[in-house]
Amino acid sequence: MRIGIAYDLFDPSLVKEGPPDLYEEWDQEVTINAIAEALSQMGHEPVLLGGGKAFLDRILSDPPDLVFNIAEGYGTRSREAHIPAILEFLGIPYTGSDPLTLALTLDKELAKTVVASAGVKVPASRTAETVAELEEVEFPLPAILKLRWEGSSMGLRRNSKVKTREEMLSLGRWLLETYGRPIMVEEFVPGREITVGVIGNGRDARVFASLLIEHVSLPNEDFVYSIEAKRNCKEEIRYTVNPPLDEATRVALEESALSAYRVLGCRDVSRIDFRLGSDGEPYFLEVNPLPGLNPTYSDLWIMADQLGIKYQELVGEILGAALKRLGMA
């Protein structure tokens, strides 16, 4: 089968102005090559489609049988939906979630609202689109400040947990002025951070693995999985796949992950982030329906690697879920 790979390739020369993490979600060449090699090993013919206008030219001139989509897009809160929307318009099947889910899940506030409707616990939050709105926010502290619709820890720094109103206003102004996007002031959940990988569709969706993410020296109540920590993960972060949890917590975590996955309409694969509250319950933070597949530091790959699953097998599981859903298996 000819399988196109849709992606946005990171190039350091892109970062000419604005914040240095503006293209943080774009993929490294090593990731594209690893996916292509995995598809080749499975007997498929990988076709590099890229993203943006180059993707349009290639998909129109020589459409593949299927597209393996990891394209993040650029600029707006609907950016992740661009490629799937084009593929649906052209009638070309693809892996992963549809445009509606990709647009919805990039907006953390909307995603939390939908997930809460399924009975999953979420931290309280307020949003602000302007400095004036931020100054009107009255919110219990400590809190964590985030961009409302970005991923890969864009805008999330070591100092994103704020303990005073002065810290909240200072950091909030910086985020609004630097990124030009709405921000969230969110309840800081003090417990352990755990991300859950889910593969499959509908009632057949299953938990692939969970991954405990801890700082090597900071206590959980001071730890923010920030852009700095992710970029320096080998030195700062300790990852534990399927960590020892009491049975009630494990069941609540997995049920919450599957409930969030299903109510948001996720397809084929996603990674869902939680923190455990002081009550021991998992609180949903966000979902990544286009989880990173970097063969060194992406959380989903770290899960697989610690379980002894080869990269080709991980890609094969994602592809297999899509082919089954599409009736192409």
Phi, psi and omega in degrees: 000137175276115183244115177281147176246115177264127185202163171243119186270125179288136177225120182306334181291345178292331186276078181259331178208163183085184183294150184290346181257020184298330180249029187299330183277348180289152190268151175279156180301327181298327179290315179299315181296321181294319178295315179300318179294319178298317178296320178297318180296335178273001177094009179264165176255105179285141179234120183279111183263335183069207181219185177061213183292328177298322176300316180300313180300315185288320183289329179281326184280328184206076185293137177279179178284330184204151176245128171270106190263121169229016184289132183262337182073188185208138161104313187237170181288351176259011188300323182289344181273349187300306184296312178301325179295319177297316182295321177294321178299322181274351180075029180256123181291154183208161176276155172092185186286161183275174184302321182297311181296319181294323177289318182296315187285339177290335177270102186300323182291315178295319180299317179298321180298316180293316181296321178298329179295342178266008177089009179273137180288139178226150176287147176294153180201163172227153179243156177216133178257344181222164176298322179299318177294320179299319182293342178271350184288126171247118188212139178297141180245151008285158178219171176238137181257133183222157165288139185289323184227067169216168180229189179053033179061022174302130179079354181265117184242171179302330183265019184287342171278120182248140185249344180231162178295324179298317177296319180299313182292320181295310181292320180298318177299317181298317180296313181297318182284326184280319187256340180063032180231157176298153178238164175242137167256112191238143174308131179274117179272120196276350187275196184293145177265127181226130175250143186239125175270133178234136178231140177121194185215141176056225181290343179274354179298142183221155174287122178283311178186165171241156185223117175280131183242114183230147171281144184292340182228331183281143172289159184304323184290349177248000187266128171240126180283073191276174177297323179294318180295319180294319181290339181241035190297328182296329181265332190254335192246139173249122181252135178228114180283141181043061186296155177294119178228153173294155189302319181297319179292317180300314181296316180298319180296312183291320179294321178295319180297314181291322177297315179297315181303313185286317183292332178276353178078026180295148181229142170072305181199145171202165173233131190238128187260136178225158161233145179275131181280175177295342176273001180083357182272147176283134177247124180292131176256306180191169177234143175246101181280354173238066186296143181301146179235026176300130186281017176237308192234002179288140186301318181297320177291323178299319175304307183299315183298316180292338177271358181079021179266129181287157181301317179301322180293321179297311177299321179296324179293318179295313179298318180298321178297320179292316181296321178295315179300322183276355183071028183250004183287000000 
